[in-house]
């Protein structure tokens, strides 16, 4: 069989499979939480869920991962001896029924905190996002609102575009700036007394 006659057969089979999968899976707006959890149990792709809709997040770049690694190692070194824990994505966090996010980093001051459930977390003490260049408003605006509504005490935003780390602390039902830290300074936490990380070390990480 020549490639010319073989390829259409493959294409037809793939098209049929695609059609079948599309029929079996819920349409956008019709997913429920169990559907979402089932799907994300089967993949290591970052997928978030908002009131029936899925959003597949972009694959992180090496620079994104280098920044994330530097911040994870700093938080881990600080929290572990003090009985806390920090993890990196993919890890699902339920902010409310019908809303799941996968923060780049998520931390608890007490590793035995019952919010650290097996299938997904039910909250956190600190979350951190590295700004995605394709949709910066997600991290700067949308997730700021999501995490504040979920009453997460502290939200860190590392922005590679201007090489700043913004630390937000919860004040009532909204976030206020603890500080915006640039090169030549150390980013500090309002929640974790004594924790600081040099901004240069974060953005120079490889």
N, C-alpha and C positions, 0 to 999 in steps of 0.2 A: 504494500500500500504506500503510495507516495504521500509526502507531507501535504500536498494540496488537497488530497481526499481525506486525510486523517484529521487535520486541524478543525474542519467544520464539525466533525463528530464530537471532538473535545469541547468546542465552543457551545454546541447544542446541549451537551450534558451539563456544562457549567451554568448555562442560562436556565435550564430546568431546575437545577439545585438552588440557584439564586431565587427563582420564583417560589419554590417550595419554602425556603427559609423565610422569605418575605411574608408568605401566607401564615406561617406558624408563629412568627414573632409579633408582639403587639406593635401597633403604629405609634409614632411619636404622639405624646399626649395621653396614651392609653396604658403606659407601663405602670405597674404598681411596685411597691417596695420589694416584695418577694421576687418578682421578675428581675428587678435590678440586682438584687443580691445573688440570685442564681447565675445571672450572666457574668457578674464580676468575680464570682467564684471560679469561673472557667477561663479567665484571662488575666494577664498581668498588665494589660493596658489600663491607663488611668481613665476612668469613666465616672462622671458625677450625675446626680439624679435630682431633679427639681419638679415636684408635683406632676408626675407622669411623663416627664421628658428626660431623655438622656443627652449628655454632651460628652463626646470623646475628646479628651485633652490632647494637645500636641505632644509629640515625642520630645523630651527635654534634650537640649544641646549639651555638648561636653562642658561648655562654660557654665551653664546652669548647674550641672552636676558637680562641678568643681566648687562653686560657691556653696552649694548645699552640703557638700562633704565637709568643708571647713566649719560651717555653722553647726552641723551635727556633731562633729568631734568635740567642739568647744562645749556645747550643751551637755553632751554625754559625760565629758570629764568633770563637769561641775555637778550634774545631778546624781550620777550613780553613787558616789560616796555619801551622798545625803539622802539616799533612799528613794530617789526619783527615777523616772524613765523617760526616754525620748526615742521616737521612731520616725522613719521616713516613709514616703509614699512608695508603693501603694498601700494605703491603710484607710479604711472607710471610717468616717465620723458622722454620726447622725446628729444634726443640729436641731432638728425637730421632726415630727412625723412628716414624711414626704420630702425631706431635704437631706441629702447626703453629700458631703464634700470629701476630697482627698487632699488634705494640706501637704505641702512639701515636707514639713516637720510638724510633729505633734508631741506635746510633752505634758507630763504630770509630775507634781512635786512628790507624790507618794505612789510608789510602784504597785501598792496593794489597793489603790483606789478602785472601787467597784465599777466606775465608768469605763475602765479598761476591760471591756468584755471581749470574748473570743472572736465573735463574728464581725463586730464593728464596735467602735468606741461610742460612748454616749455623752461625749463632751471632752474637754481638756482644760488645762490651766494656761497653756501657751500654744499658739499655732504660729507657723512661719511660712511665708510664701516668697519664692523668688519670682519677680515680675517676668511674665512672658511677653516678649516683644511684639507678638502678633495681636494680643488682646490685653494690653496693660490695664484697661478699665476693670477687667474682672478682678484683679488682685487689689487695685487701688480704691475701687468704689463698691462693686457688687459684694465681694467677699468681706470687705470691711463691714458692710451692713449685716451680712449673714452671721459673721462671728460675734458681732455686738449683740444681735438679737438672741443668739444662743448663750449669751452671758459668759463668754470666754474672757478671762481677766486680762490677757495680754496678747497682742497681735504684732508680729514683726514682719516688715516688708523690706526685702533686699532688692534694690533696683539697680541692675547692671548698667542701665542707660546713663545715669548720672553718678553711679557708684556711691549710693547712699543707703543707709539702713534706717528706716523709720520705725520707732517703737511706740506703739499705741497702748494706752491703758484704759480699762473700762471705768467710766464715770457715770454711774446711774445706768441708763440704757444706751449710751453711746460711747464711742472712743474719743479720747483727747490725746494729744501728742505728749508723750514723755520726752521725746527728743528725736531730732533728725540728725544723724551722725554721718559725716563725710570723711574723706581721707585725712589722715593725721590725727584722728580722734579714736576713742573707744566707744562702741555702742554698749550701753548699760541697760539693765532691766529694772523696772519699777517693782516687779513681782519677786524676782530672785535676788535678794540682797547679796551684794558682792560679786555678782556675775557681770563680766565685761569681756568684749571681744574686739581686738584691733580691726578697724575697718579695712586698713591696707592688707592685712593678712587674708581677709575674706575675698577681696576682689583680685588679689594677686595669686590666689590659689590655682593650682593646676592639677 
